[in-house]
């Protein structure tokens, strides 16, 4: 059957069961948006204030739902405004398909208005980037893009259509092919199987690890982002409880293992807990699941857990021995490997080891203070907000405080930019999460520096009547940078003080949202209760001391137990 090319694009989206798109239109993508108008009862389009916000929203949607996110943008600056969002998804292995349109074939390479090599720019920060020059290729490319994004190690894919490919007179052969399971790659041609299918774990490798666990007296587990991405949380919990080992959690591993579980030792790495970092330095077997040992975990790779037998479980062979040399590794999906381990794993007891490590955990109750503290803010959120609330953060001190003091109990509950460290990620991600999870409350935790970068997305929150609550940790500075300046640069505060507008309460009100300013715990409790009950978006501006610091802290390049701040 022959149908218009743009109709084929929409039908391919329906094949993938896409019902939500985030984007911003422009000249070269108008043919696609014109066809989208015909599908407005089947596909909900969310118009953000900026393409970067759309990229982060599609990413937050993907992380919180487990589906593939979709984002539209036009050529030139529209496409380049996506790049930060694409890189953010890439570093955190988030499956998003980005669809852009470029100038027509006759203008390609002539520096035409809003022409840019979108696929060339995106190639290093995507799993694949397609330039579609023939309309007949649309169905195959679309199906490949979604298969690549969702399978193996997930990640972003870019499709760039030339404008003439989407012209109204372009008719192509098309047949609807249901694609209800993105892991089913049958029918996708011209792709290497390794890019699509999860590698099958080697049974002998699994048995070797079982023997190593049997011989260990002080095992430690690291829950990484791969546990979250593969939704392996139930299998990981069973594994941890059978091994009876302390569990350290990376920034990206939040939600992969319950933060309130008795075996949890908290975050590991630069701002890791004393319990996690000390356990890493004194265990005899370290099993990292879905963790790539980045420089925020293995700050000094040569010295990292040097007395330990290290085992790495990862779906991506390229991550094995890239940052830290291992004694053993298993290639495969975290869920599949853990299920294979759990089949044969007996129940162990490591009481002496747990009694050595678990008491090192910091108390979770916020101390009394006349002035508002970060822990008090997060303690109020923990007590007042629904327990299954989704939390999206930006990057900096507030991010570390949130991960330290809040408990994340399921995959997709914590949305944060761990790999790329993107300031401005949080509000877009919160919008995407709220669209994908309308039954849940979504909180956006940010700093005053980060919030300035994408606060214009409050317009999106207001227009779509999203009850997203933004909590601003307002210390009047780029807090994490100032912390480094205080500790490592002799308090030379070069361009980090933010003694300037806007007034965040008035900003919220300008967008038609509720605004609050708080400076005590009691005020925070009242404001959050009102924000939760007002039925619309809200901003809570929390006034903090400029010299609040994230503790503990280990300097970059130092040993994991060489605490600069205790």
Secondary structure, DSSP 8 states (H G I E B T S, - for coil): -EEEHHHHHHHHHHHTT--EEEEE--GGGHHHHHHHHHTTTTSEEEE-SSHHHHHHHHHHHHHHHSS-EEEEE-STHHHHTTHHHHHHHHHTT--EEEEEEE--GGGTTTT-TT---HHHHHGGGSSEEEEE--GGGHHHHHHHHHHHHHSSS---EEEEEEGGGG-TT-EEE--------TT--TT--SS-GGGTS-----HHHHHHHHHHHHH-SSEEEEE-HHHHHTT-HHHHHHHHHHHT-EEEE-STTTTSS-TTSTTEEEE-STT--HHHHHHHHH-SEEEEES----TTTSSSTTTTTTTSEEEEEES-GGGTTTSS--SEEEES-HHHHHHHHHHH------HHHHHHHGGGS---S----SS--HHHHHHHHHHHS-TT-EEEE-SSHHHHHHHHHS---STTSEE---SS--TTHHHHHHHHHHHH-TTS-EEEEEEHHHHHHHGGGHHHHHHTT---EEEEEE-SB-HHHHHHHHHHSTT---S-B------HHHHHHHTT-EEEEE-SHHHHHHHHHHHHHSSS-EEEEEE--TT---SSEE-TTS-TT-EEE-
